[in-house]
Amino acid sequence: MSEEVKIKGEGMQIDIRRLWNAVIGRWWIVVLSAVLCAVLFFVGTFYLITPKYRSSAMFYVNNNLSLGDTALSISSSDITAAKSLVDSYIVILKTRASLNEVIDYSGVDRTYSELRSMISAASVSSTEIFEVAVTSSDPQEAEALANAIAYILPKRISSIVEGTSAKVVEHAIIAPTPTSPSYPKNTMYGFLLGLAAAVAFLVIRELFDVTIRAEEDVQKCCDVPILAAVPDMTAPSKGGRYGKYYYYGSSSGKKKAPSTPNATPILVGRNISFSASEAYKLLRTKLQFSFTSKVTCPVIGVSSALAGEGKSLSAVNLAFSLAQLNKRVLLIDCDMRRPSLAAKLQIAKMPGLSNYLSGQCALSDVIQPYGNEVKDGFDVIAAGRNPPNPIELLSSAAMETLVSELRGSYDYILFDLPPVGEVSDAMVAAKLADGILLVARQNYGNTVALSNAVQQFRFVESRILGIVLNAMSESGGRYGYGYRYGKKYYKYRHYYGYGARTGSSSENKEKSGM
C-alpha cells in the first residue's frame, strides 16, 4: 500500500497524508479554537440573545359539514381534506381582521405586523388537530395572546366557513422556562464551528505553504537530485544520552551539549557532530562521482536561493571533508557584498579577492592557509574590501585567468557564491564553475525561491550538481544521518567523525583493520 494518499488534478497535487499530519501536528490549535468558539457562543447566547417564551393553544377541526339540509361526513381516513381545512383555518387566523380582534381582546400593545411575526401554526402530525403558538420575550404576553386566539378564532371560523367550526382542545398556559435560545445547542454549534474553522485554516495554510519542510517539497518543485541532508547542528537531539552527538565541543574536550541556552556550538571543522560529519562525507562522495577523470580540478560553486540558508557553512564543511582525503582544496569567498568566511574561520578579511582582481596585490598575498595541513588543512581566499562593482570584478578577465591558474595547483576549488535569488553576482561567477551546489534550509527556504534559483542557473547554462538540505530535523529525511544512525554506529565516531584527534580518516581505518 502506498505511503501517501494523493489526489491529482490539473496542475495540482494534494497530499492527503501531509494535510492530515498538518492538522494532527497542530491538534492543540484545533482544540483551542473549538473551545474558544464554544465559550464565545455560550457567552454571546447568555448576554446578547433575549430569551423567548412559547405558549400554545390546540384546536380540533370539526369534521361535520352542513350544506343546507344535507350533511356531509368526512371520514377519519380522509387526511387530505382535513389538512385542507387546517390550512384554511390558519389563513383565516393570520388575516388582519382576526389579529386585530386578538389584540383588542388581549389588551397587549402590539401592531398587526408584530403579532403576525410572533404566531406560528401547523397541524399536529397531519391530523385534524392544529396548534397555534405565540412566541414572546414576555411569558405573560405569550399566554395572553394565545388564549385570546383560542377565544377569537373559533368565532371567526364559524362566521366565515358556513357549517363548520374549530373547537379548543387545550388552552395556553404561562411557559415556566424559555424555549430559546438553547445554551447546549449553541455551545455545540460554536465548538463545531471553531473546530471546522481551525481545520480549514490549517489545510488552506498547508496547501499554500511554500516553505521547505521535507525532502518531498524539493522533489516536487524541481528535478534536481538531493545529494545530502545535513542535520540541524544548533538544536538538541531527542536521543537521551546519545543526544550529545548533535552538539559540538572544543577540540580538546568531549562533545557535549551547551550547558546554557546562550552557549554557541561549533558549526564548522573537525568537531561537528557525527551525523553532520557523515552527511558531509556523503556529499563529498557523491561529488567525486559527479565529475569525469578529464576534470582534473573541479570548480564547485556553492549558492542558495535566499540569504541565511547556510551556503557558507556548507562550503566550509565541504572543504574540511575534501581536505580529509589529503586533497588540495581552495575555498574562495565570492560574496563580496556580504562576506562571511573570514568571520567564520577567523582569518584576515584583507587582502582578498577584490584586492587581487583590482590589481592591488599579488596572488600569494591573498591565499591564506587554514587548519591542520597534515589532516584537514585547506587554503582560503577571503572576499577582501567591499567593492562598489562586484559583478564587474567577478566577470573580468582577471577572474577567469585566476581560476585557470589555480586549477593547476589544487584538486578542488570551492566558490562561496552570493544567494542567487537576491543578487546576480552568483550567475556571473557560476560561468567559471564546473558545477553548482544549491543549499536549501528546512523550515526557512521556500520552493518558489528554490525553483527560481534553479532556473536562473540553467539560464546561464550552469550545471547544477544537486541540492544540500540544511538544518534538517532528526526525522527530516532519508538522506541524513539522524539519531538512530548515530546511536547504532556510536563506536565508529572516533574513526569516521571529525572528532578524531590524531591521524586522518584513512589512517584510522588502517589502524582498526577496516
LUMZAMAR-953538 format. One record per residue (C-alpha): residue number from 1; chain; z negated, y, x negated. Coordinates in steps of 0.05 Angstrom, whole numbers, plus 5000, padded with zeros to 4 digits. Each point is the difference from the previous one (the first is absolute). Layout:
N
(atom NUM, A, (Z, Y, X));
...
***
This chain:
514
(atom 1, A, (5000, 5000, 5000));
(atom 2, A, (5017, 5069, 4974));
(atom 3, A, (4943, 5041, 4973));
(atom 4, A, (5028, 5062, 5033));
(atom 5, A, (5021, 5011, 5072));
(atom 6, A, (5055, 5052, 5003));
(atom 7, A, (5042, 5033, 5053));
(atom 8, A, (5066, 5025, 4975));
(atom 9, A, (5042, 5053, 5034));
(atom 10, A, (5055, 5047, 4982));
(atom 11, A, (4978, 5034, 4936));
(atom 12, A, (4927, 4982, 5011));
(atom 13, A, (4955, 4943, 4982));
(atom 14, A, (4931, 4993, 5029));
(atom 15, A, (4950, 4956, 4964));
(atom 16, A, (4952, 4977, 5055));
(atom 17, A, (4951, 4970, 4950));
(atom 18, A, (4996, 5066, 4963));
(atom 19, A, (4988, 5038, 5064));
(atom 20, A, (4946, 4950, 5019));
(atom 21, A, (4967, 5008, 4933));
(atom 22, A, (5004, 5076, 5006));
(atom 23, A, (4961, 4996, 5065));
(atom 24, A, (4951, 4946, 4979));
(atom 25, A, (4989, 5033, 4932));
(atom 26, A, (4976, 5063, 5036));
(atom 27, A, (4963, 4966, 5057));
(atom 28, A, (4943, 5049, 4995));
(atom 29, A, (5048, 5057, 5018));
(atom 30, A, (5022, 4961, 5062));
(atom 31, A, (4928, 4985, 5021));
(atom 32, A, (4976, 5071, 4986));
(atom 33, A, (5057, 5031, 5039));
(atom 34, A, (4988, 4953, 5059));
(atom 35, A, (4925, 5015, 5001));
(atom 36, A, (5010, 5075, 4993));
(atom 37, A, (5050, 5002, 5057));
(atom 38, A, (4954, 4958, 5043));
(atom 39, A, (4943, 5048, 4988));
(atom 40, A, (5045, 5061, 5014));
(atom 41, A, (5024, 4969, 5065));
(atom 42, A, (4929, 4985, 5021));
(atom 43, A, (4975, 5070, 4984));
(atom 44, A, (5061, 5031, 5032));
(atom 45, A, (4991, 4959, 5062));
(atom 46, A, (4926, 5018, 5004));
(atom 47, A, (5007, 5075, 4989));
(atom 48, A, (5070, 5018, 5022));
(atom 49, A, (5016, 4957, 5060));
(atom 50, A, (4966, 5016, 5066));
(atom 51, A, (4973, 4938, 5036));
(atom 52, A, (5035, 4982, 5065));
(atom 53, A, (4968, 4967, 5061));
(atom 54, A, (5038, 4959, 5051));
(atom 55, A, (4983, 4989, 5073));
(atom 56, A, (5045, 4960, 5047));
(atom 57, A, (5006, 4981, 5073));
(atom 58, A, (5038, 4939, 5026));
(atom 59, A, (5043, 4995, 5063));
(atom 60, A, (5029, 4943, 5041));
(atom 61, A, (5070, 5007, 5029));
(atom 62, A, (5000, 4982, 5073));
(atom 63, A, (5054, 4947, 5010));
(atom 64, A, (5009, 5009, 5075));
(atom 65, A, (5056, 5048, 5018));
(atom 66, A, (5014, 5023, 5072));
(atom 67, A, (5069, 5024, 5022));
(atom 68, A, (4992, 5019, 5073));
(atom 69, A, (4977, 4939, 5037));
(atom 70, A, (5021, 4952, 4946));
(atom 71, A, (4952, 4978, 4946));
(atom 72, A, (5025, 4977, 4933));
(atom 73, A, (4958, 4956, 4956));
(atom 74, A, (5011, 4999, 4925));
(atom 75, A, (4980, 4934, 4969));
(atom 76, A, (4955, 4999, 4940));
(atom 77, A, (5057, 4969, 4959));
(atom 78, A, (5044, 5061, 5010));
(atom 79, A, (4976, 5034, 4937));
(atom 80, A, (5061, 5044, 4995));
(atom 81, A, (4988, 5032, 5067));
(atom 82, A, (4926, 5012, 4986));
(atom 83, A, (5017, 5030, 4932));
(atom 84, A, (5049, 5046, 5035));
(atom 85, A, (4945, 5025, 5046));
(atom 86, A, (4953, 5011, 4942));
(atom 87, A, (5052, 5041, 4963));
(atom 88, A, (5011, 5041, 5063));
(atom 89, A, (4926, 5014, 5008));
(atom 90, A, (4995, 5022, 4927));
(atom 91, A, (5057, 5049, 5011));
(atom 92, A, (4965, 5027, 5061));
(atom 93, A, (4935, 5008, 4961));
(atom 94, A, (5032, 5042, 4946));
(atom 95, A, (5033, 5050, 5046));
(atom 96, A, (4977, 5071, 4997));
(atom 97, A, (4973, 5000, 5071));
(atom 98, A, (4959, 4937, 4988));
(atom 99, A, (4969, 5024, 4935));
(atom 100, A, (4985, 5069, 5027));
(atom 101, A, (4961, 4968, 5057));
(atom 102, A, (4962, 4958, 4948));
(atom 103, A, (4983, 5064, 4962));
(atom 104, A, (4976, 5035, 5062));
(atom 105, A, (4959, 4941, 5023));
(atom 106, A, (4967, 4986, 4932));
(atom 107, A, (4987, 5073, 4985));
(atom 108, A, (5020, 4994, 4926));
(atom 109, A, (5034, 5058, 4964));
(atom 110, A, (5066, 4967, 4983));
(atom 111, A, (5073, 5017, 5010));
(atom 112, A, (5051, 4952, 5028));
(atom 113, A, (5032, 4989, 4931));
(atom 114, A, (4933, 4987, 4967));
(atom 115, A, (4978, 4950, 5053));
(atom 116, A, (5068, 4964, 4999));
(atom 117, A, (4993, 4989, 4924));
(atom 118, A, (4930, 4972, 5011));
(atom 119, A, (5021, 4947, 5051));
(atom 120, A, (5029, 4931, 4987));
(atom 121, A, (5017, 4949, 5053));
(atom 122, A, (5028, 4929, 4998));
(atom 123, A, (4998, 4935, 5038));
(atom 124, A, (4949, 4948, 4978));
(atom 125, A, (5036, 4939, 4973));
(atom 126, A, (5061, 5012, 5045));
(atom 127, A, (4957, 4989, 5062));
(atom 128, A, (4993, 5042, 5064));
(atom 129, A, (4940, 5034, 4968));
(atom 130, A, (5010, 5062, 4958));
(atom 131, A, (4952, 5042, 4959));
(atom 132, A, (4996, 5075, 4993));
(atom 133, A, (4962, 5024, 4938));
(atom 134, A, (4980, 5070, 4980));
(atom 135, A, (4984, 5017, 4927));
(atom 136, A, (4959, 5061, 4981));
(atom 137, A, (4953, 5024, 4946));
(atom 138, A, (4948, 5009, 5055));
(atom 139, A, (4978, 4934, 5031));
(atom 140, A, (4975, 5035, 5065));
(atom 141, A, (5068, 5034, 5008));
(atom 142, A, (5038, 4935, 4991));
(atom 143, A, (4956, 4966, 5052));
(atom 144, A, (5006, 5057, 5050));
(atom 145, A, (5076, 5003, 4994));
(atom 146, A, (5008, 4924, 5006));
(atom 147, A, (4957, 4997, 5063));
(atom 148, A, (5038, 5060, 5028));
(atom 149, A, (5064, 4962, 4991));
(atom 150, A, (4968, 4940, 5034));
(atom 151, A, (4986, 5045, 5060));
(atom 152, A, (5065, 5039, 5002));
(atom 153, A, (5053, 4948, 4982));
(atom 154, A, (4992, 4952, 5060));
(atom 155, A, (5006, 5059, 5047));
(atom 156, A, (5063, 5026, 4965));
(atom 157, A, (5032, 4931, 5001));
(atom 158, A, (4986, 4990, 5074));
(atom 159, A, (5030, 5067, 5017));
(atom 160, A, (5063, 4988, 4958));
(atom 161, A, (5015, 4926, 5007));
(atom 162, A, (4997, 4981, 5073));
(atom 163, A, (4963, 4937, 5018));
(atom 164, A, (4972, 4986, 4931));
(atom 165, A, (4937, 5018, 4962));
(atom 166, A, (4961, 4991, 4936));
(atom 167, A, (4927, 4978, 5003));
(atom 168, A, (4948, 5015, 4947));
(atom 169, A, (4978, 4937, 4964));
(atom 170, A, (4954, 5033, 4950));
(atom 171, A, (4974, 5071, 4993));
(atom 172, A, (4993, 5035, 4933));
(atom 173, A, (4934, 5005, 4961));
(atom 174, A, (4979, 5043, 4942));
(atom 175, A, (5022, 4968, 4934));
(atom 176, A, (4938, 4985, 4957));
(atom 177, A, (5038, 5001, 4934));
(atom 178, A, (5064, 5034, 4977));
(atom 179, A, (5063, 4958, 5002));
(atom 180, A, (5032, 5037, 4943));
(atom 181, A, (5003, 5010, 4942));
(atom 182, A, (4986, 4930, 4973));
(atom 183, A, (4963, 5008, 4934));
(atom 184, A, (5012, 4929, 4975));
(atom 185, A, (5073, 5002, 5018));
(atom 186, A, (5013, 5068, 4968));
(atom 187, A, (4961, 4980, 4938));
(atom 188, A, (5042, 4937, 4995));
(atom 189, A, (5063, 5041, 5008));
(atom 190, A, (4977, 5045, 4944));
(atom 191, A, (4985, 4940, 4955));
(atom 192, A, (5069, 4969, 5013));
(atom 193, A, (5035, 5067, 4990));
(atom 194, A, (4965, 5012, 4934));
(atom 195, A, (5016, 4929, 4979));
(atom 196, A, (5073, 5008, 5017));
(atom 197, A, (5005, 5069, 4969));
(atom 198, A, (4970, 4976, 4934));
(atom 199, A, (5045, 4939, 4997));
(atom 200, A, (5061, 5042, 5016));
(atom 201, A, (4981, 5051, 4947));
(atom 202, A, (4991, 4947, 4946));
(atom 203, A, (5064, 4965, 5019));
(atom 204, A, (5041, 5064, 5000));
(atom 205, A, (4967, 5022, 4935));
(atom 206, A, (5018, 4934, 4968));
(atom 207, A, (5071, 5002, 5026));
(atom 208, A, (5012, 5069, 4971));
(atom 209, A, (4957, 4991, 4938));
(atom 210, A, (5043, 5001, 4937));
(atom 211, A, (4942, 4991, 4951));
(atom 212, A, (5009, 4942, 4953));
(atom 213, A, (4944, 4952, 5017));
(atom 214, A, (5029, 4932, 4980));
(atom 215, A, (5057, 4970, 4961));
(atom 216, A, (5038, 4989, 5065));
(atom 217, A, (5005, 5075, 5010));
(atom 218, A, (5037, 5007, 4934));
(atom 219, A, (5045, 4941, 5015));
(atom 220, A, (5020, 5030, 5067));
(atom 221, A, (5018, 5069, 4974));
(atom 222, A, (5041, 4982, 4939));
(atom 223, A, (5034, 4940, 4968));
(atom 224, A, (4965, 5007, 4933));
(atom 225, A, (4957, 4942, 4974));
(atom 226, A, (4925, 5007, 4990));
(atom 227, A, (4986, 4982, 4928));
(atom 228, A, (4924, 5005, 5001));
(atom 229, A, (4940, 5023, 5041));
(atom 230, A, (4945, 5033, 4960));
(atom 231, A, (4931, 4997, 5032));
(atom 232, A, (4960, 5062, 5015));
(atom 233, A, (4962, 5011, 4935));
(atom 234, A, (4953, 5052, 5029));
(atom 235, A, (4974, 4960, 5060));
(atom 236, A, (4943, 4949, 4998));
(atom 237, A, (5017, 4927, 5012));
(atom 238, A, (4974, 4958, 5057));
(atom 239, A, (4989, 4941, 4956));
(atom 240, A, (4926, 5000, 4986));
(atom 241, A, (4985, 4986, 4927));
(atom 242, A, (5075, 4996, 4986));
(atom 243, A, (5008, 5071, 5026));
(atom 244, A, (4988, 5028, 4930));
(atom 245, A, (5070, 4979, 4979));
(atom 246, A, (5029, 5056, 5041));
(atom 247, A, (4962, 5051, 4958));
(atom 248, A, (5006, 5025, 4930));
(atom 249, A, (4950, 5009, 4944));
(atom 250, A, (5000, 5028, 4930));
(atom 251, A, (5034, 4964, 4943));
(atom 252, A, (4934, 4977, 4971));
(atom 253, A, (4964, 4978, 5064));
(atom 254, A, (5009, 4950, 5055));
(atom 255, A, (5042, 5016, 5061));
(atom 256, A, (4957, 5022, 5058));
(atom 257, A, (5002, 5045, 5059));
(atom 258, A, (4983, 5073, 4992));
(atom 259, A, (4925, 5010, 5011));
(atom 260, A, (5010, 5063, 5041));
(atom 261, A, (5053, 5024, 5049));
(atom 262, A, (5019, 5054, 4951));
(atom 263, A, (5013, 4951, 4943));
(atom 264, A, (5074, 5001, 4979));
(atom 265, A, (5032, 4933, 4983));
(atom 266, A, (5050, 4993, 4944));
(atom 267, A, (5069, 4994, 5031));
(atom 268, A, (5043, 4989, 4939));
(atom 269, A, (4999, 4956, 4939));
(atom 270, A, (4970, 4934, 4980));
(atom 271, A, (4938, 5007, 5042));
(atom 272, A, (5031, 4999, 5069));
(atom 273, A, (4982, 4944, 5048));
(atom 274, A, (5026, 4929, 4994));
(atom 275, A, (5040, 5005, 5064));
(atom 276, A, (5032, 5066, 4979));
(atom 277, A, (5015, 4972, 4932));
(atom 278, A, (5036, 4940, 5030));
(atom 279, A, (5039, 5045, 5047));
(atom 280, A, (5027, 5041, 4942));
(atom 281, A, (5015, 4936, 4961));
(atom 282, A, (5038, 4975, 5060));
(atom 283, A, (5039, 5065, 5001));
(atom 284, A, (5012, 4995, 4925));
(atom 285, A, (5028, 4929, 5008));
(atom 286, A, (5047, 5019, 5056));
(atom 287, A, (5025, 5060, 4961));
(atom 288, A, (5016, 4956, 4940));
(atom 289, A, (5046, 4959, 5045));
(atom 290, A, (5033, 5063, 5028));
(atom 291, A, (5041, 5015, 4938));
(atom 292, A, (5051, 4960, 4963));
(atom 293, A, (4998, 4988, 4925));
(atom 294, A, (5052, 5054, 4991));
(atom 295, A, (4948, 5053, 5017));
(atom 296, A, (4962, 5003, 4935));
(atom 297, A, (4953, 5055, 5021));
(atom 298, A, (4993, 5007, 5075));
(atom 299, A, (4984, 5070, 5024));
(atom 300, A, (4958, 4996, 5064));
(atom 301, A, (4985, 5060, 5043));
(atom 302, A, (4937, 4998, 5042));
(atom 303, A, (4999, 5045, 5060));
(atom 304, A, (4974, 5005, 5072));
(atom 305, A, (5020, 5032, 5065));
(atom 306, A, (4938, 5045, 5004));
(atom 307, A, (4950, 5029, 4952));
(atom 308, A, (4935, 4962, 4995));
(atom 309, A, (5027, 4929, 5008));
(atom 310, A, (4980, 4979, 4929));
(atom 311, A, (5067, 5000, 4963));
(atom 312, A, (4969, 5028, 4936));
(atom 313, A, (4943, 4949, 5004));
(atom 314, A, (5051, 4944, 5008));
(atom 315, A, (5042, 5025, 4943));
(atom 316, A, (4940, 5001, 4953));
(atom 317, A, (4975, 4931, 5019));
(atom 318, A, (5070, 4971, 4996));
(atom 319, A, (5005, 5029, 4929));
(atom 320, A, (4934, 4965, 4983));
(atom 321, A, (5025, 4935, 5029));
(atom 322, A, (5065, 5002, 4961));
(atom 323, A, (4965, 5019, 4936));
(atom 324, A, (4956, 4938, 5006));
(atom 325, A, (5062, 4959, 4986));
(atom 326, A, (5006, 5035, 4933));
(atom 327, A, (5057, 5042, 5027));
(atom 328, A, (5014, 5069, 4974));
(atom 329, A, (4991, 5044, 5061));
(atom 330, A, (5011, 5075, 5009));
(atom 331, A, (4973, 5036, 5061));
(atom 332, A, (5031, 5069, 5014));
(atom 333, A, (4971, 5049, 5050));
(atom 334, A, (5061, 5029, 5035));
(atom 335, A, (4960, 5034, 5054));
(atom 336, A, (5000, 5070, 4969));
(atom 337, A, (4978, 5035, 5063));
(atom 338, A, (4935, 4960, 5010));
(atom 339, A, (4989, 4959, 4937));
(atom 340, A, (4942, 4951, 5001));
(atom 341, A, (5008, 4950, 4942));
(atom 342, A, (4965, 5045, 4949));
(atom 343, A, (4939, 5005, 5044));
(atom 344, A, (4999, 4926, 5018));
(atom 345, A, (5007, 4977, 4928));
(atom 346, A, (4960, 5059, 4971));
(atom 347, A, (5055, 5019, 4950));
(atom 348, A, (5028, 5067, 4980));
(atom 349, A, (5045, 5031, 5053));
(atom 350, A, (5039, 5040, 4949));
(atom 351, A, (5047, 4995, 4965));
(atom 352, A, (5036, 4957, 5050));
(atom 353, A, (5067, 4985, 5032));
(atom 354, A, (5015, 5070, 5023));
(atom 355, A, (4985, 5027, 4930));
(atom 356, A, (5047, 4951, 4967));
(atom 357, A, (5057, 5009, 5050));
(atom 358, A, (4996, 5076, 4992));
(atom 359, A, (5005, 4993, 4924));
(atom 360, A, (4929, 5022, 4984));
(atom 361, A, (4980, 4939, 4959));
(atom 362, A, (5024, 4935, 4969));
(atom 363, A, (4998, 4932, 5033));
(atom 364, A, (4946, 4974, 4954));
(atom 365, A, (4955, 5057, 5024));
(atom 366, A, (5000, 4978, 5073));
(atom 367, A, (4990, 4924, 4994));
(atom 368, A, (4926, 4983, 5004));
(atom 369, A, (4972, 4930, 4989));
(atom 370, A, (4951, 4974, 5051));
(atom 371, A, (4956, 4938, 5004));
(atom 372, A, (4990, 4944, 4951));
(atom 373, A, (5064, 4989, 4960));
(atom 374, A, (4982, 4927, 4988));
(atom 375, A, (4988, 4981, 5073));
(atom 376, A, (5026, 5049, 5051));
(atom 377, A, (5019, 5064, 4966));
(atom 378, A, (5060, 5041, 5022));
(atom 379, A, (5029, 5069, 4988));
(atom 380, A, (4999, 5058, 5047));
(atom 381, A, (5040, 5064, 5006));
(atom 382, A, (4961, 5050, 5043));
(atom 383, A, (5035, 5049, 5046));
(atom 384, A, (4986, 5061, 4956));
(atom 385, A, (4998, 5071, 5025));
(atom 386, A, (5019, 5010, 5073));
(atom 387, A, (5071, 5028, 4996));
(atom 388, A, (5034, 5044, 5052));
(atom 389, A, (5062, 4955, 5000));
(atom 390, A, (4979, 4927, 4998));
(atom 391, A, (5064, 4976, 5033));
(atom 392, A, (5043, 5033, 4947));
(atom 393, A, (4960, 4969, 4944));
(atom 394, A, (5002, 4930, 5031));
(atom 395, A, (5075, 5004, 5011));
(atom 396, A, (5015, 5030, 4932));
(atom 397, A, (5040, 4966, 4945));
(atom 398, A, (4936, 5002, 4957));
(atom 399, A, (4965, 4954, 5050));
(atom 400, A, (5058, 4951, 5000));
(atom 401, A, (5002, 5000, 4924));
(atom 402, A, (4924, 4990, 4997));
(atom 403, A, (5002, 4939, 5044));
(atom 404, A, (5059, 4972, 4961));
(atom 405, A, (4962, 5008, 4934));
(atom 406, A, (4935, 4971, 5027));
(atom 407, A, (5034, 4936, 5025));
(atom 408, A, (5008, 4978, 4928));
(atom 409, A, (4925, 5006, 4986));
(atom 410, A, (4968, 4969, 5061));
(atom 411, A, (5003, 4938, 5043));
(atom 412, A, (4984, 5037, 5064));
(atom 413, A, (5002, 5073, 5020));
(atom 414, A, (4963, 5022, 5063));
(atom 415, A, (5013, 5066, 5036));
(atom 416, A, (4943, 5028, 5042));
(atom 417, A, (5045, 5037, 5050));
(atom 418, A, (4980, 5052, 5052));
(atom 419, A, (4997, 4979, 5074));
(atom 420, A, (5072, 4997, 5024));
(atom 421, A, (4981, 5022, 5069));
(atom 422, A, (4973, 5067, 4976));
(atom 423, A, (5045, 5023, 4942));
(atom 424, A, (5068, 4980, 4975));
(atom 425, A, (4979, 4993, 4927));
(atom 426, A, (4992, 4924, 5009));
(atom 427, A, (5073, 4990, 5020));
(atom 428, A, (5024, 5038, 4938));
(atom 429, A, (4959, 4958, 4952));
(atom 430, A, (5015, 4936, 5038));
(atom 431, A, (5072, 5003, 4976));
(atom 432, A, (4975, 4984, 4930));
(atom 433, A, (4958, 4940, 5023));
(atom 434, A, (5024, 4928, 5007));
(atom 435, A, (4956, 4990, 5061));
(atom 436, A, (4951, 5034, 5046));
(atom 437, A, (4932, 4976, 5024));
(atom 438, A, (4974, 5031, 5064));
(atom 439, A, (4925, 5002, 5011));
(atom 440, A, (4975, 5001, 5072));
(atom 441, A, (4926, 5007, 5017));
(atom 442, A, (4969, 4963, 5058));
(atom 443, A, (4972, 5042, 5056));
(atom 444, A, (5029, 5063, 4967));
(atom 445, A, (5075, 4994, 4991));
(atom 446, A, (5046, 4995, 5059));
(atom 447, A, (5063, 4960, 5015));
(atom 448, A, (5042, 5061, 5015));
(atom 449, A, (4987, 5033, 4932));
(atom 450, A, (5009, 4933, 4964));
(atom 451, A, (5066, 4986, 5035));
(atom 452, A, (5025, 5071, 4982));
(atom 453, A, (4978, 4989, 4928));
(atom 454, A, (5041, 4936, 4996));
(atom 455, A, (5061, 5036, 5029));
(atom 456, A, (4994, 5058, 4951));
(atom 457, A, (4998, 4955, 4939));
(atom 458, A, (5058, 4960, 5027));
(atom 459, A, (5038, 5064, 5011));
(atom 460, A, (4999, 5013, 4925));
(atom 461, A, (5018, 4927, 4989));
(atom 462, A, (4933, 4981, 4969));
(atom 463, A, (4980, 4927, 5000));
(atom 464, A, (4936, 4990, 5039));
(atom 465, A, (4962, 4942, 4968));
(atom 466, A, (4948, 4994, 5054));
(atom 467, A, (4937, 5028, 5032));
(atom 468, A, (4929, 4997, 4976));
(atom 469, A, (4948, 5002, 5055));
(atom 470, A, (4940, 5038, 4975));
(atom 471, A, (4927, 5002, 5022));
(atom 472, A, (5008, 4939, 5045));
(atom 473, A, (4940, 4973, 5037));
(atom 474, A, (4975, 4929, 4984));
(atom 475, A, (5038, 4973, 5060));
(atom 476, A, (5059, 5045, 4988));
(atom 477, A, (5053, 4949, 4983));
(atom 478, A, (5024, 4938, 4966));
(atom 479, A, (5026, 5036, 4938));
(atom 480, A, (4932, 5022, 4975));
(atom 481, A, (4940, 4963, 4971));
(atom 482, A, (4942, 5010, 5047));
(atom 483, A, (4928, 4978, 5002));
(atom 484, A, (5015, 4926, 5011));
(atom 485, A, (5046, 4997, 4940));
(atom 486, A, (4950, 5036, 4956));
(atom 487, A, (4945, 4954, 5023));
(atom 488, A, (5040, 4936, 4988));
(atom 489, A, (5024, 5021, 4931));
(atom 490, A, (4937, 5034, 4978));
(atom 491, A, (4995, 4960, 4935));
(atom 492, A, (5069, 5023, 4976));
(atom 493, A, (4984, 5074, 5000));
(atom 494, A, (4984, 5001, 4925));
(atom 495, A, (5068, 4969, 4984));
(atom 496, A, (5045, 5039, 5047));
(atom 497, A, (4963, 5062, 5022));
(atom 498, A, (5000, 5067, 4966));
(atom 499, A, (4927, 4988, 4988));
(atom 500, A, (5015, 4957, 4938));
(atom 501, A, (4968, 5036, 4941));
(atom 502, A, (5033, 4966, 4942));
(atom 503, A, (5071, 4974, 4988));
(atom 504, A, (5061, 5003, 5044));
(atom 505, A, (5011, 4958, 5061));
(atom 506, A, (5046, 4953, 4963));
(atom 507, A, (4947, 4990, 4946));
(atom 508, A, (4947, 4984, 5051));
(atom 509, A, (5046, 4949, 5032));
(atom 510, A, (5010, 4965, 4933));
(atom 511, A, (4924, 4999, 4988));
(atom 512, A, (4988, 4970, 5068));
(atom 513, A, (5053, 4947, 4990));
(atom 514, A, (5041, 5025, 5059));
***
